[in-house]
């Protein structure tokens, strides 16, 4: 149990930062995907 708590104190902050960044990146990737889909529709309309 003490070893588990040691791991949590050693790796807890980097894991929290990683999760935070992944959540933020997911949102931006969703926005980017929507923009790409909109662009594809616009290009298809002009052809």
Secondary structure, 3 states (H helix, E strand, C coil): CHHHHHHHHHHHHHHHHHHHHHHHHHHHHHHHHHHHHHHHHHHHHHC
